[in-house]
């Protein structure tokens, strides 16, 4: 997500632990300003300072009135799950079940140990179901969800597939998993005109996302929220199933 050199690899941070899971390289670092940080394949995912990211991922679902059944795709650090459970506790949103699916159990283990400021006790909450598995297989098996929070990559996961093709296929699957009127919220990209690391234009990314969503969703809500350890604002986009 955030550019590694700027956000992580500086004199203000130190490595706490490093491991390689069957899926990816994982680091936990400690930053003087941002607290503990989760880095995957040299890419900063989130820091303890970044509750604003989790709030942005969850807040559009308030439009549902009641939460019902919500799936979180990715989000293995548990921060989005924790925020969803907290809003339900504070506002009595009738959450029936929050299912978090992430491929990497090691990310979850390290997050419980080093990022409790983000995840709290969410992994053990009675309304939470945590699955270490394939999010795409899970979403294919669903058709009665009230909400989906997409906290994963927007880049293709298969060789030979464009980002536009990947997103088009994925958003149809997400739409099929939702009840009519159900909500999707997703993280998109930074707000700079060009990604300094990849050189990809933000407008190109957002165009691919919007084109994938428009056949299936309406009532779009875009947020641009500053994420402290990213050192920039991040774009989030929500929509309601047609």
Order of alpha helices (4+ residues) and beta strands (2+ residues): alpha-beta-beta-beta-beta-alpha-beta-alpha-beta-alpha-alpha-beta-alpha-beta-alpha-beta-alpha-beta-beta
